[in-house]
Amino acid sequence: MSRTFKASYSKNATVWGLVLSIVISAPFFTILALGRYGPLLFNAVMASIFAIVPVLLIYMTWSGRRLSYELQDDEFRVNFSPMKFRIPYSFIRDVKISNLTLILRLFGGSWPGLHWGLFKADIGRVYAYSTKRSGDHVLLNLVDGRKLVISPEKPENFVEEINTKKHLFGNASASDIRLFETSRKTVYIQIFAVVAAYLVFLGYLFTIYPSLPEVIPVHFDINWNPNRWAHKSELFIIAGIAAMFPIINTVLTLKFGKYGKNLMIFLGAIFLLVIALFLVIINTIHIMI
């Protein structure tokens, strides 16, 4: 029989979340509106990337309100819509209430009423799924040394119930935890997909490069009139900048992707869109010559 504990949440966080979503999103859509007379494909890709910003911010505001912690018969779950972070009770060494502060975000997100990801706290590195940055949290120490912090509404009741369930199971080994994580094969497939997208972009650049004139437009004003010209070899600078993104994706996916398939898919989608934007930029220059 399962029981769900809501996260401690302030209604003011929703208001601040929505206000900040509007303020942060406005410049992106202003830029998009100013460049609306540009090539259709370019605007479509830019609109897709810019749309991620308000969608992600509103999603984080909504997720903070919906965040909950579920005690199943054989595992503990963090319901972080639409994701579920699952930990079998045998993976948990001990659970206690701890007064702590999330000092620095190393990976993940912070938003009014929601802090998730890897943080440096005053007790060391922790993985947080919390609605507050400081104060009393429930600290779960895992058998592989990782620490997870959460913020249920009734922390004393939560600790009592999870300890009751946890005592019915033994302690798993660190190798058992690795088997429970996202498989390396899935992680490598995501990395390969992003690298392959970059190679397609690079292949397209090498295909059109010989047919380009020596001097090409490399920058345009709001009305899509060229305002800077340069030697076509400058396109390889763009290719070099684009190469950073599959590298960043590889580092992040290898380090964090194994902890959640949804996170890994999200990273892949973001970096595929960014590489698609670089491809469209090269294609736009080619069309406008």
Secondary structure, DSSP 8 states (H G I E B T S, - for coil): --EEEEB---HHHHHHHHHHHHHHHHHHHHHHHHTTTS-HHHHHHHHHHHHHHHHHHHHHHHHHHH-EEEE-SSEEEEEETTEEEEEEGGGEEEEEEEEEEEEEEEEEEEETTEEEEEEEETTEEEEEEES-SEEEEEEEEETTS-EEEE-BSSHHHHHHHHHHHHTTS----HHHHHHHS--HHHHHHHHHHHHHHHHHHHHHHHHHGGGS-SEEEEEE-TTS-EEEEEEGGGHHHHHHHHHHHHHHHHHHHHHHGGG-HHHHHHHHHHHHHHHHHHHHHHHHHHHH-
